[in-house]
Amino acid sequence: MSENPVNRPDPESLLRQLQAGERSERRGLLKVFLGYTSGVGKSARMLDEARRRKERGEDVVVGAIQPVISSEVQELLQKLEIIPLKILDQIQVMDVESIRNRHPQVCVVDGLAHHNHPLSYHTERWEDVKELLDAGISILASVNLQYIDKCKEEVEKITGKHVVDVVPLEFLKSAEEIEIVDAPPEMTFQRAGGIPEEAAAQQQRLAELREMALLLTADIVDHQLEIYMQHHGVEQLWGTQERILACVKAGVDARQMIESGHRNTDRFRGELYVVNVRQGELSSKVESVLEETLRYARTLGAQVEVLDEEEWTAAVLRFAHEHRITQIFIHHSRNERWSERLFGSGVDRLIQAAEGIDVRVFPQ
């Protein structure tokens, strides 16, 4: 009996499956610790994992470290074997040959975006890492968002800082695992010199960078899932769906919050809702600004509604449940009134009541 052509394996699918299996068998594993800005602690997180792996019996070495390190990183390095960097005309480069000869199970590379000396075998440090991976050595590496080639220009617009060294996004997509070191933006307020306006602007910039890093990580995880499915011969038959509700307050500039919701729903092929809960009469100026904000939301494809209810929290929750919302975006002022300190703000009550729905708070 001839084989049923409907059940016959697709040759291209079989080829992708075999190729994925061959790559996984001969190549070391790459894990990347991604920071959305400097100082979030990615080096310490990476080295702490290296320490734990060593304690479990794995053969671990450190192949490259940053020139300036914290006391926490120094303490962790004392517990690990370090392969010294080579010096070429006062430029430090990773000693790939020594690492290959030593051939550990795991090599730590702190600072994936590093331009090597012109006399080095590879121009970039990420190419050194690729060689070690191809040699069967697993890598723990760190990198900041600003050094990823596809993110460089957008990060520069946010921070105003220009960088030269970059790592290709395609190389990061070859990683088996990526871990975002997700320190809250609020932890960096002190860096703005204690001036409230500067601290608020800094927090907004960091929130934008954090969002970029989260979306980038989601892209890489999707790619990892695709590789896994190729390796196991599984067809992708589903898509991710997000439903985001952005709550707009009268008198508050909500454009950045709406744009954030648009980026997230666009990335996850979801739906964006923008709601204003009307409470009392508004001045003509405030009314005009609100209408302009809602018109802008419509241009981004958002479904816009104005709810005329007295209780703001109940209105938002009712709408969220009716439309199966997965995330709620809201603004919150740092200037609390005495009543909010005693009884909690509407935002606090919303977070407590929104079971199963993520609530993201934007500073006002």
FIDREN-195726 format. One record per residue (C-alpha): residue number from 1; residue in one letter; x, y, z. Coordinates in Angstrom, 1 decimal. Example, Ala and Ser with C-alpha at 12.3 -4.5 7.8 and 13.67 -1.06 7.14 Angstrom:
residues 2
(node 1 "A" (12.3 -4.5 7.8)),
(node 2 "S" (13.7 -1.1 7.1)),
This chain:
residues 364
(node 1 "M" (0.0 0.0 0.0)),
(node 2 "S" (1.4 3.4 -0.9)),
(node 3 "E" (2.0 6.0 1.8)),
(node 4 "N" (-0.8 8.5 2.3)),
(node 5 "P" (0.5 11.8 1.0)),
(node 6 "V" (-1.4 13.7 3.7)),
(node 7 "N" (0.6 12.0 6.4)),
(node 8 "R" (3.9 12.1 4.6)),
(node 9 "P" (6.5 14.2 6.5)),
(node 10 "D" (7.4 17.5 4.8)),
(node 11 "P" (11.0 17.3 3.6)),
(node 12 "E" (11.8 20.9 4.6)),
(node 13 "S" (10.4 20.3 8.1)),
(node 14 "L" (12.5 17.2 8.5)),
(node 15 "L" (15.6 19.1 7.3)),
(node 16 "R" (15.0 21.9 9.8)),
(node 17 "Q" (14.5 19.4 12.6)),
(node 18 "L" (17.8 17.5 11.8)),
(node 19 "Q" (19.7 20.8 11.5)),
(node 20 "A" (18.4 22.0 14.9)),
(node 21 "G" (19.3 18.6 16.5)),
(node 22 "E" (22.9 18.7 15.0)),
(node 23 "R" (23.5 22.2 16.3)),
(node 24 "S" (22.4 21.3 19.8)),
(node 25 "E" (24.6 18.2 20.0)),
(node 26 "R" (27.9 19.8 19.0)),
(node 27 "R" (27.6 23.3 20.3)),
(node 28 "G" (28.0 24.7 23.8)),
(node 29 "L" (25.0 26.4 25.4)),
(node 30 "L" (24.8 30.2 25.6)),
(node 31 "K" (23.0 32.1 28.4)),
(node 32 "V" (22.9 35.9 28.2)),
(node 33 "F" (22.2 38.2 31.1)),
(node 34 "L" (20.6 41.3 29.7)),
(node 35 "G" (20.6 44.7 31.4)),
(node 36 "Y" (18.4 47.6 30.2)),
(node 37 "T" (20.9 50.1 31.7)),
(node 38 "S" (24.2 50.1 33.6)),
(node 39 "G" (24.2 49.3 37.3)),
(node 40 "V" (21.2 46.9 37.4)),
(node 41 "G" (23.5 44.1 38.7)),
(node 42 "K" (23.8 41.8 35.7)),
(node 43 "S" (27.5 41.0 36.3)),
(node 44 "A" (26.8 40.0 39.9)),
(node 45 "R" (23.8 37.9 38.9)),
(node 46 "M" (25.9 36.1 36.2)),
(node 47 "L" (28.9 35.5 38.5)),
(node 48 "D" (26.6 34.2 41.3)),
(node 49 "E" (25.2 31.6 38.9)),
(node 50 "A" (28.7 30.7 37.9)),
(node 51 "R" (29.5 30.2 41.6)),
(node 52 "R" (26.5 28.0 42.1)),
(node 53 "R" (27.3 25.9 39.1)),
(node 54 "K" (30.9 25.4 40.4)),
(node 55 "E" (29.4 24.3 43.8)),
(node 56 "R" (27.3 21.8 42.0)),
(node 57 "G" (30.5 20.3 40.4)),
(node 58 "E" (30.7 22.0 37.0)),
(node 59 "D" (34.1 23.0 35.7)),
(node 60 "V" (33.8 26.9 35.5)),
(node 61 "V" (36.3 29.6 34.5)),
(node 62 "V" (36.0 33.3 34.0)),
(node 63 "G" (37.3 34.4 30.6)),
(node 64 "A" (36.7 38.1 30.7)),
(node 65 "I" (35.7 40.7 33.3)),
(node 66 "Q" (35.0 44.4 33.1)),
(node 67 "P" (37.8 46.8 34.0)),
(node 68 "V" (35.7 48.5 36.8)),
(node 69 "I" (33.9 46.1 39.1)),
(node 70 "S" (31.9 46.4 42.4)),
(node 71 "S" (32.9 45.0 45.7)),
(node 72 "E" (30.2 42.4 45.3)),
(node 73 "V" (31.7 41.3 42.0)),
(node 74 "Q" (35.2 41.2 43.5)),
(node 75 "E" (34.0 38.9 46.3)),
(node 76 "L" (32.4 36.5 43.8)),
(node 77 "L" (35.5 36.4 41.6)),
(node 78 "Q" (37.6 35.2 44.5)),
(node 79 "K" (35.6 32.0 44.4)),
(node 80 "L" (36.2 31.3 40.7)),
(node 81 "E" (39.1 30.4 38.5)),
(node 82 "I" (40.1 33.3 36.2)),
(node 83 "I" (41.9 33.0 32.8)),
(node 84 "P" (43.9 36.2 32.6)),
(node 85 "L" (43.2 38.6 29.7)),
(node 86 "K" (45.9 39.1 27.2)),
(node 87 "I" (47.4 42.6 26.6)),
(node 88 "L" (48.0 43.7 23.0)),
(node 89 "D" (49.3 47.3 22.8)),
(node 90 "Q" (47.6 48.2 26.1)),
(node 91 "I" (44.3 46.7 25.0)),
(node 92 "Q" (42.9 43.8 27.0)),
(node 93 "V" (41.5 40.9 25.0)),
(node 94 "M" (40.1 37.5 26.0)),
(node 95 "D" (42.7 34.7 25.7)),
(node 96 "V" (40.6 32.4 23.5)),
(node 97 "E" (43.5 30.0 22.9)),
(node 98 "S" (44.2 29.4 26.6)),
(node 99 "I" (40.4 28.9 27.3)),
(node 100 "R" (40.2 26.4 24.4)),
(node 101 "N" (43.2 24.5 25.7)),
(node 102 "R" (41.8 24.5 29.2)),
(node 103 "H" (38.4 23.5 27.8)),
(node 104 "P" (36.1 24.0 30.8)),
(node 105 "Q" (32.5 23.1 30.8)),
(node 106 "V" (31.5 26.8 31.3)),
(node 107 "C" (33.2 30.1 30.6)),
(node 108 "V" (32.0 33.4 32.0)),
(node 109 "V" (32.3 36.5 29.7)),
(node 110 "D" (31.5 39.8 31.3)),
(node 111 "G" (30.9 42.4 28.7)),
(node 112 "L" (29.9 40.8 25.4)),
(node 113 "A" (30.2 44.0 23.5)),
(node 114 "H" (33.9 44.6 23.3)),
(node 115 "H" (36.0 45.6 20.3)),
(node 116 "N" (39.2 43.6 20.2)),
(node 117 "H" (42.7 44.7 19.1)),
(node 118 "P" (43.2 44.8 15.3)),
(node 119 "L" (45.8 42.0 15.7)),
(node 120 "S" (43.3 39.7 17.4)),
(node 121 "Y" (42.1 36.7 15.5)),
(node 122 "H" (38.5 38.1 15.9)),
(node 123 "T" (37.5 41.7 15.6)),
(node 124 "E" (34.7 41.5 18.3)),
(node 125 "R" (34.4 39.6 21.6)),
(node 126 "W" (31.1 38.1 20.6)),
(node 127 "E" (33.0 36.3 17.8)),
(node 128 "D" (35.4 35.0 20.4)),
(node 129 "V" (32.4 33.6 22.3)),
(node 130 "K" (31.0 32.0 19.1)),
(node 131 "E" (34.3 30.2 18.6)),
(node 132 "L" (34.2 28.9 22.2)),
(node 133 "L" (30.6 27.8 21.7)),
(node 134 "D" (31.5 25.9 18.5)),
(node 135 "A" (34.3 24.2 20.5)),
(node 136 "G" (31.7 22.8 22.9)),
(node 137 "I" (32.2 25.2 25.8)),
(node 138 "S" (29.1 26.7 27.3)),
(node 139 "I" (29.0 30.5 28.0)),
(node 140 "L" (27.5 32.8 30.5)),
(node 141 "A" (27.7 36.3 29.1)),
(node 142 "S" (26.4 39.8 29.9)),
(node 143 "V" (25.4 42.7 27.7)),
(node 144 "N" (23.5 46.0 28.0)),
(node 145 "L" (20.6 46.9 25.8)),
(node 146 "Q" (22.4 49.9 24.2)),
(node 147 "Y" (25.1 47.6 22.7)),
(node 148 "I" (22.6 45.5 20.7)),
(node 149 "D" (22.8 46.6 17.1)),
(node 150 "K" (19.0 46.7 16.4)),
(node 151 "C" (18.4 48.7 19.6)),
(node 152 "K" (21.4 51.1 19.5)),
(node 153 "E" (19.7 54.0 17.7)),
(node 154 "E" (16.5 53.9 19.7)),
(node 155 "V" (18.4 53.7 23.0)),
(node 156 "E" (20.5 56.7 21.9)),
(node 157 "K" (17.4 58.8 21.2)),
(node 158 "I" (16.2 58.0 24.8)),
(node 159 "T" (19.6 58.5 26.6)),
(node 160 "G" (21.5 60.8 24.3)),
(node 161 "K" (24.5 58.6 24.8)),
(node 162 "H" (26.4 57.2 21.7)),
(node 163 "V" (28.1 53.8 21.7)),
(node 164 "V" (30.4 52.3 19.1)),
(node 165 "D" (30.7 48.6 20.1)),
(node 166 "V" (27.7 46.4 19.2)),
(node 167 "V" (26.5 42.8 19.3)),
(node 168 "P" (24.3 41.5 16.5)),
(node 169 "L" (20.8 40.7 17.6)),
(node 170 "E" (21.0 37.5 15.4)),
(node 171 "F" (23.8 36.3 17.6)),
(node 172 "L" (21.7 36.8 20.7)),
(node 173 "K" (18.9 34.9 19.1)),
(node 174 "S" (21.3 31.9 19.0)),
(node 175 "A" (21.2 31.8 22.8)),
(node 176 "E" (19.5 28.9 24.5)),
(node 177 "E" (18.5 31.2 27.4)),
(node 178 "I" (18.3 34.9 28.0)),
(node 179 "E" (17.7 36.4 31.5)),
(node 180 "I" (16.8 40.1 31.9)),
(node 181 "V" (18.1 41.6 35.1)),
(node 182 "D" (15.1 43.6 36.0)),
(node 183 "A" (15.9 46.1 38.7)),
(node 184 "P" (13.0 48.6 39.2)),
(node 185 "P" (13.5 52.1 37.6)),
(node 186 "E" (12.7 53.6 41.0)),
(node 187 "M" (16.0 52.4 42.4)),
(node 188 "T" (17.9 54.9 40.2)),
(node 189 "F" (16.2 58.1 41.4)),
(node 190 "Q" (19.3 59.1 43.4)),
(node 191 "R" (21.4 59.3 40.2)),
(node 192 "A" (19.6 62.4 39.1)),
(node 193 "G" (21.1 64.5 41.8)),
(node 194 "G" (18.1 64.7 44.1)),
(node 195 "I" (16.2 67.2 41.9)),
(node 196 "P" (12.6 65.9 41.6)),
(node 197 "E" (12.2 67.0 38.0)),
(node 198 "E" (15.4 65.4 36.9)),
(node 199 "A" (14.6 62.2 38.9)),
(node 200 "A" (11.2 62.0 37.2)),
(node 201 "A" (12.7 62.4 33.8)),
(node 202 "Q" (15.3 59.8 34.6)),
(node 203 "Q" (12.7 57.3 35.8)),
(node 204 "Q" (10.7 57.8 32.6)),
(node 205 "R" (13.8 57.1 30.4)),
(node 206 "L" (14.6 54.0 32.4)),
(node 207 "A" (11.0 52.8 32.1)),
(node 208 "E" (11.2 53.1 28.3)),
(node 209 "L" (14.5 51.2 28.3)),
(node 210 "R" (13.0 48.5 30.5)),
(node 211 "E" (10.1 48.1 28.2)),
(node 212 "M" (12.4 47.8 25.2)),
(node 213 "A" (14.4 45.1 27.0)),
(node 214 "L" (11.3 43.1 27.9)),
(node 215 "L" (10.0 43.2 24.4)),
(node 216 "L" (13.4 42.2 23.0)),
(node 217 "T" (13.6 39.3 25.5)),
(node 218 "A" (10.1 38.2 24.3)),
(node 219 "D" (11.3 38.2 20.7)),
(node 220 "I" (14.4 36.0 21.6)),
(node 221 "V" (12.2 33.6 23.7)),
(node 222 "D" (9.9 33.3 20.7)),
(node 223 "H" (12.9 32.4 18.5)),
(node 224 "Q" (14.1 29.8 21.1)),
(node 225 "L" (10.6 28.3 21.1)),
(node 226 "E" (10.7 28.1 17.3)),
(node 227 "I" (14.1 26.3 17.5)),
(node 228 "Y" (12.8 23.9 20.1)),
(node 229 "M" (9.7 23.1 18.0)),
(node 230 "Q" (11.9 22.5 14.9)),
(node 231 "H" (14.1 20.1 17.0)),
(node 232 "H" (11.0 18.2 18.1)),
(node 233 "G" (9.0 18.4 14.9)),
(node 234 "V" (6.2 20.4 16.4)),
(node 235 "E" (4.2 22.9 14.2)),
(node 236 "Q" (3.3 26.2 15.7)),
(node 237 "L" (-0.5 26.5 15.7)),
(node 238 "W" (-1.1 29.3 18.1)),
(node 239 "G" (-0.4 33.0 18.7)),
(node 240 "T" (0.0 35.2 21.7)),
(node 241 "Q" (-2.8 37.5 22.7)),
(node 242 "E" (-2.6 40.5 25.0)),
(node 243 "R" (-5.5 42.9 25.8)),
(node 244 "I" (-4.2 46.1 27.4)),
(node 245 "L" (-6.4 48.7 29.0)),
(node 246 "A" (-4.8 52.2 29.3)),
(node 247 "C" (-6.7 54.4 31.8)),
(node 248 "V" (-6.6 58.0 30.9)),
(node 249 "K" (-7.1 60.7 33.5)),
(node 250 "A" (-8.3 64.2 32.6)),
(node 251 "G" (-5.5 66.8 32.8)),
(node 252 "V" (-2.7 64.2 32.5)),
(node 253 "D" (-0.5 63.7 29.4)),
(node 254 "A" (-1.1 60.1 28.6)),
(node 255 "R" (0.6 59.9 25.2)),
(node 256 "Q" (3.6 57.9 26.4)),
(node 257 "M" (1.5 55.4 28.3)),
(node 258 "I" (-0.8 54.9 25.2)),
(node 259 "E" (2.3 54.5 23.0)),
(node 260 "S" (3.6 51.9 25.4)),
(node 261 "G" (0.4 50.0 25.2)),
(node 262 "H" (0.4 50.3 21.4)),
(node 263 "R" (4.0 48.9 21.2)),
(node 264 "N" (3.1 46.0 23.5)),
(node 265 "T" (-0.1 45.0 21.7)),
(node 266 "D" (1.6 45.4 18.3)),
(node 267 "R" (4.4 43.1 19.5)),
(node 268 "F" (2.0 40.5 20.9)),
(node 269 "R" (-0.7 40.9 18.2)),
(node 270 "G" (-3.2 42.0 20.8)),
(node 271 "E" (-5.8 44.6 21.4)),
(node 272 "L" (-5.5 48.1 23.0)),
(node 273 "Y" (-8.4 49.7 24.9)),
(node 274 "V" (-8.2 53.3 26.1)),
(node 275 "V" (-10.8 54.4 28.8)),
(node 276 "N" (-11.5 57.6 30.6)),
(node 277 "V" (-13.8 57.5 33.6)),
(node 278 "R" (-15.7 60.8 33.6)),
(node 279 "Q" (-16.0 62.2 37.1)),
(node 280 "G" (-17.6 65.7 37.4)),
(node 281 "E" (-17.4 68.7 35.1)),
(node 282 "L" (-14.2 69.6 33.3)),
(node 283 "S" (-12.9 73.0 32.3)),
(node 284 "S" (-12.9 73.7 28.6)),
(node 285 "K" (-9.1 73.6 28.5)),
(node 286 "V" (-8.9 70.2 30.3)),
(node 287 "E" (-11.8 68.9 28.1)),
(node 288 "S" (-9.9 69.9 25.0)),
(node 289 "V" (-6.7 68.2 26.0)),
(node 290 "L" (-8.6 65.0 27.0)),
(node 291 "E" (-10.4 64.9 23.6)),
(node 292 "E" (-7.1 65.3 21.8)),
(node 293 "T" (-5.5 62.5 23.8)),
(node 294 "L" (-8.5 60.2 22.9)),
(node 295 "R" (-8.3 61.1 19.2)),
(node 296 "Y" (-4.6 60.3 19.3)),
(node 297 "A" (-5.4 56.9 20.8)),
(node 298 "R" (-7.8 56.2 18.0)),
(node 299 "T" (-5.1 57.0 15.4)),
(node 300 "L" (-3.1 54.1 16.9)),
(node 301 "G" (-5.9 51.7 16.5)),
(node 302 "A" (-7.1 51.7 20.1)),
(node 303 "Q" (-10.7 51.1 21.1)),
(node 304 "V" (-11.7 54.2 23.1)),
(node 305 "E" (-14.6 54.5 25.6)),
(node 306 "V" (-15.7 57.1 28.1)),
(node 307 "L" (-17.4 55.7 31.2)),
(node 308 "D" (-19.7 57.9 33.2)),
(node 309 "E" (-19.5 56.4 36.6)),
(node 310 "E" (-18.8 57.7 40.1)),
(node 311 "E" (-16.6 55.0 41.4)),
(node 312 "W" (-13.4 54.9 39.3)),
(node 313 "T" (-11.9 51.7 40.5)),
(node 314 "A" (-15.2 49.7 40.1)),
(node 315 "A" (-15.7 51.1 36.6)),
(node 316 "V" (-12.2 50.1 35.5)),
(node 317 "L" (-12.4 46.6 37.0)),
(node 318 "R" (-15.9 46.0 35.4)),
(node 319 "F" (-14.6 47.1 32.0)),
(node 320 "A" (-11.5 44.9 32.4)),
(node 321 "H" (-13.4 41.8 33.2)),
(node 322 "E" (-16.0 42.3 30.5)),
(node 323 "H" (-13.2 42.7 27.9)),
(node 324 "R" (-10.9 40.0 29.3)),
(node 325 "I" (-8.1 42.5 29.9)),
(node 326 "T" (-4.7 41.0 30.6)),
(node 327 "Q" (-2.8 44.3 31.6)),
(node 328 "I" (-4.0 47.6 33.0)),
(node 329 "F" (-1.9 50.8 32.5)),
(node 330 "I" (-2.6 53.7 34.9)),
(node 331 "H" (-1.0 56.9 36.0)),
(node 332 "H" (-0.2 57.7 39.7)),
(node 333 "S" (1.0 60.9 41.3)),
(node 334 "R" (3.8 60.8 43.8)),
(node 335 "N" (2.2 63.6 45.8)),
(node 336 "E" (-0.1 61.7 48.1)),
(node 337 "R" (-2.9 63.4 50.0)),
(node 338 "W" (-3.3 62.7 53.7)),
(node 339 "S" (-6.5 60.6 53.0)),
(node 340 "E" (-4.6 58.4 50.6)),
(node 341 "R" (-1.9 57.7 53.1)),
(node 342 "L" (-4.6 56.7 55.6)),
(node 343 "F" (-6.9 54.7 53.4)),
(node 344 "G" (-4.9 54.0 50.3)),
(node 345 "S" (-5.3 55.5 46.8)),
(node 346 "G" (-7.5 54.4 44.0)),
(node 347 "V" (-4.4 52.8 42.4)),
(node 348 "D" (-3.7 50.8 45.5)),
(node 349 "R" (-7.3 49.6 45.7)),
(node 350 "L" (-7.2 48.7 42.0)),
(node 351 "I" (-4.0 46.7 42.3)),
(node 352 "Q" (-5.4 44.8 45.3)),
(node 353 "A" (-8.7 44.0 43.5)),
(node 354 "A" (-7.3 43.2 40.0)),
(node 355 "E" (-6.7 39.4 40.6)),
(node 356 "G" (-5.2 37.8 37.5)),
(node 357 "I" (-4.6 41.1 35.8)),
(node 358 "D" (-1.2 42.7 35.7)),
(node 359 "V" (-1.2 46.4 36.7)),
(node 360 "R" (1.5 48.7 35.4)),
(node 361 "V" (1.8 52.1 37.1)),
(node 362 "F" (3.2 55.1 35.2)),
(node 363 "P" (4.5 58.1 37.2)),
(node 364 "Q" (2.4 61.3 36.8)),
